[in-house]
Amino acid sequence: MKLLVIGSGGREHALAWKLAQSNKVEIVYVAPGNAGTASEKKICNITLSDHQHLIQFCIEQEIDFTLIGPEAPLAAGIVDDFISAGLAVFGPSQYCAQLESSKDFAKAFMRQHGIPTAAYATFTDAEAAHRYIDEKGAPIVIKADGLAAGKGVVVAMTEEDAHNAIDSMLLDNSLGSAGARVVIEDYLQGEEASFIVMVDGEHVIPMASSQDHKRLLDDDAGPNTGGMGAYSPAPIVTPEVHQRVMDEIILPAVKGMQEAGHPYRGFLYAGLMIDESGAPYTIEFNCRFGDPETQPIMCRLQTDLVDLLLAALEGKLDKISVNWSDQTAVGVVLAAAGYPQTPKRGDFIEGIEAANQIGKVFHAGTTFNLDKKLIVSGGRVLCVVGMGNNVAEAQKQAYAAITPIQFRGMHYRKDIAAKALK
């Protein structure tokens, strides 16, 4: 089989790496990929991004199916375009992708279908938003309505921070069109978890549970990022919590899309807040695999990912089961200097080969320069995954694998998976 993965991050490296392990696969193309995907066996990068050029490539190369990694092409309707061209593709339609591309759409959808989430209000007028904050007080959460690469959420612990976030998004246009409308939510307390499932339009298969670390600094301090690390499984997702998430969040969402006449096909990610009583609330929906959750989850997946995707494409997820390693996987993101505000690019990266002898290094913001030297090309540069028989062992291996890696300004959290140890 010949497959195509669209995207350039650590998520896409992990997905392509797992697909290439299948004995059914001849080659996995990645558009555009990164230095990591360029270095793997049976994986080849292609420099295409326009939907029509990608469609033409799939037709000419007789690609068996395409897997969409990131949110931007989904929001732009790439799945609809591929289906119109008669091509097999795994990912939600543009309509369904609004669950991620519009926070306001998602909140209204959750309200309509009784899915537990924080109370909210939506604003385009700054003065009205400021009045709402004055009424509500802090802590409070400000979200850009549109896609902002994981940087459109401000968890404001003071009213001053909340007002500043409103001014930045609605008046200063700091996030462009993504922040032209904002959703203001009540602050939820508890522990976060990531709950990702595969959906074939009707049937659902849960992936392994995981927990992401959004804040830049240790102890969940600093600004929100795209994610500074993740581990799987997440102990907070007990069997009881798992069942509640399926019954109260995932299945109502899938049924809601069916009722709207837009069956959901693709990965569906519910970002959860689980309170002290074990009640799950939906912080957000994403319409693709999480990054960096994908990296540790793919390291634990024992079932052939190709078989899972083929079953999903045929509407037969109820006919297949998934096997997971009993081991724990911990992934730590190594970020560029200045991330997340102004990441510095161009610095040389060393030590990858030695690191891969200890753990598994997935690339994100990397490329090769004209001299074929590995350099930084984005904010989140690498995700280093360690495996172990328990959280402590996996954490130890992940941080040991980081030791050989060097690039100027490299920084990372030292407490990934610390909550699980507690």
ABEGO torsion letter per residue (X at the ends): XBBBBBEABAAAAAAAAAAAABAABABBBBOAEBAAAAABBGBBBBBBABAAAAAAAAAAAGBABBBBABAAAAAAGAAAAAAAAGBBBBEBBAAAAAAAABAAAAAAAAAAAGBBBBBBBBBABAAAAAAAAAAAEOBBBBBBABBAGGAABBBBABAAAAAAAAAAAAAAGAAEAAAABBBBBBBBBEBBBBBBBBBAGABBBBBBBBBBBABABBGGBEBBBAEAEBBOBBAABBAAAAAAAAAAAAAAAAAAAAAAGBBBBEBBBBBBBBBAAGBBBBABBBABBBOAAAAAAAAABABBAAAAAAAAAAGAAAABBBBBBABBBBBBBBBBBGOAABBBBGBBBBGAAAAAAABBBBBBBBBBBAAGBBBBABABABBBBBBBABAAAAAAAAAAAAAABBBBGBBBBAABGAAAAX
